[in-house]
């Protein structure tokens, strides 16, 4: 290639336009102003995919996990003392000691839950299907034990209580912290009411979708709709807060801690023999049972009181009646009449059955002094209800403005009485109209009533 040709090629390359990287976006200046899209931020959207850890935790939240962790912990703690004095089993000893710790941590991680309406942290280990199955079994046992005493559901008093429950359950579909709105009765939560007529039990309870009310409670409330609404809203609050299954979760965790405590004591008390160790186990089990049935149950009762108070107000019932009800209950406490409205039925303490009456009374007073009652004292209930009464009254006023008064059940005798009153009122109005017509006729015409003919008095006999 000649030198002249190389110089000519260089000159052509220098005259070419340099290469420029194309712009990533087209210029919008060529578009009319009306077609330009204004700048805006895109609203973030949540991914519809459930994270894998949440799926695993949800799958593990079952009563079977509690049984598995409890069995593995008991087994490991039973084998642990036999590895303490053998140098060759140090690794095995660490493995056995770590099983209860890992199991307890797993239970806390899986069971951690947030209570609706309050946001309180708690432990839940049963699915809703397992809860429904256990609740159904518990209630069926109570109903079967009261065979022949359960009123039919077409009874007027059962229908009356069911109407109150339906009014409250219609608002129970929302969080009690949400504002009042118009509620659809067709979308209410389902609750079935049964009345037990034993004339000796002052009690009411709710678990799952079943509500049991004893006739003595209705009688003591004076067959008053507003008072019974206070009791029923409290029981419905127990159900929507899932207190039945929460007690089960707390008891499971406490018994796990009890197993670990017994395992630690077993290392030091193995030489005492089986009898002493059995008594230690009984003491620990009794402590756990009393702690869950008294101290922890009072926390649940207070939550049910406050949630039930707002349910009562949003349903259109006067919340100030709650103060009247618990003052009524306080009078019972002063008269030493024992009352009980627990989430689950409390059974008699079987360990006290064979003891003398004086010993039973002493143990009962001793346990009450240590653990307290299963319910807050009525005076304490009245105090914290007064603290939340202003908010409840405001909800009540809003409910009346939005939804009006709650639906009332009309008894058959009330219908007959109303019909009789209407008939008597009509007759009275007829008499009043008739009297007014007579006076008007006499005023203008000076005669007697043309409708009624008067019989003249007989003339005196002539002499």
ABEGO torsion letter per residue (X at the ends): XBAAAAAAAAAAAAABBBBBBBBABBBAAABBAAABBBBBBBBBBBBABBBAAAAAAAAABBAAAAAAAAAAAAAAAAAAAAAAABAAAAAAAAAAAAAAAAAAAAAAAAABBBBBGAGBBBBBABBAAAAAAAAAAAAAAAAAAABGABBBAABAAAAAAAAAAAAAAAAAABBAABBBBBBBAAABBBBBBBBBBAGABBBBBBBEABBBBBAAAAAAAGGBAAAAAAAAAAAAAAAAAGAAAAAAAAAAAAAAAAAAAAAAAAAAAAAAEAAAAAAAAAAAAAAAAAAAAAAAAAAAAAAAAAAAAAAAAAAGBBAAAAAAAAAAAAAAAAAGBBBBBBABBBBBBAAAAABBAAAAAAAAAAAAAAAEBABBBAAAAAAAAAAAAAAAAAAAAAAAAAAEBBBBBBBAAAAAAAAAAAAAAAAAAAAAAAAAAAAAAAAAAGBBBAABBBBBBBBBBBX
